[in-house]
Amino acid sequence: MVGAIRIHHTGGPEVMKFEQVDLPPPGPGEVRVRHTAIGLNYIDTYFRSGLYKAPSLPFTPGNEGAGEVEAVGPHVEGFHAGDRVAYATSLGSYAEARNVPANVLVHVPAAIDDRTAAAMMLKGMTAQYLVKHTHAVKPGDVILVQAAAGGVGLLLCQWAHALGATVIGTVGSKAKAELALANGADHVILYKDEDFVHRVKEITSGKMCDVVYDGVGQATYPASLDCLKPFGLWVSFGNASGAITNFDLLSLSQKGSLYATRPTLFTHTSTREKLVATANDLFEAVLTGALKIPVHQTYALKDAAKAHKDLESRATTGSTLLLP
């Protein structure tokens, strides 16, 4: 038996219960991982609320974790008991231990500690595909990062800055503004006090942005589109304020032949080769110091409901961990 968060029906944070569950031996192609740290991500709230459908009920939420291999099932190569590993995009991480498909696991470099590994996989690989694939950020680009002090936001600011872009970030408080500036943002906009479209126009002298990275969703649409120059790219990669249900395709033509995309990490890591390449690029950025992984909050695993409440009320910054 191991402790795990279980959801028997979708809803608010209160539907998450800490229970003891049976953990069978790892099956074919599986590895048992004893978690040392578990990543908290906004996508976890989508599964909990029912916005994203879980395979079945009840289920254990969470998509990211790090720890040590305890046992290896049949037909698994490359992993052994005692290996330090991490993963993302595998539902069920809110548990003291679990069986994980071996094809989603990666080995953690010795110089990266477990807490950093647990905090970096989902958000870090998301930042990687956003700045390397969705739009290949280059020197001279001007980008806008909505919610720049959030988990992905801080990494986007750092990575885009390292790639030579001018980074504008929106934040909700002066403390978050200081945090974004310390993590690569060149300009910050207090969206509660300022019209962010107007400020982007001022900052860019009317030239506007090449790309807007928008993980906020409903609250920043359609204003995010007004921050783009002609042929600019709007990247909607999250729904922190709620899903966009009124997307107007025609507005892309009216606002300057704009491009729009809704990418996911699942697609960018859909093969073993893509996963390893993405993770290795992320590890290199961390090991060289180009990217720092800010862990600003930790909660006991049994307190996952409080962690969700704080995340959804925007009381957190950077990365948050659940500790078994």
Salt bridges, closest charged atoms under 4 A:
GLU19 OE2 - HIS8 NE2 2.97
GLU64 OE1 - LYS123 NZ 3.78
GLU70 OE2 - ARG34 NE 3.12
ASP83 OD2 - HIS80 ND1 3.94
ASP83 OD2 - HIS107 NE2 3.29
ASP114 OD1 - ARG84 NH2 2.67
ASP141 OD2 - HIS135 NE2 2.80
ASP141 OD1 - LYS138 NZ 2.98
ASP186 OD1 - HIS161 ND1 3.93
GLU194 OE2 - ARG199 NE 3.20
GLU202 OE2 - HIS198 NE2 3.01
GLU202 OE1 - ARG199 NH1 2.85
ASP210 OD1 - LYS229 NZ 3.35
ASP226 OD1 - LYS255 NZ 2.69
ASP281 OD2 - LYS132 NZ 2.81
ASP303 OD1 - LYS302 NZ 3.64
ASP310 OD2 - LYS306 NZ 3.30
GLU312 OE1 - ARG48 NH1 3.03
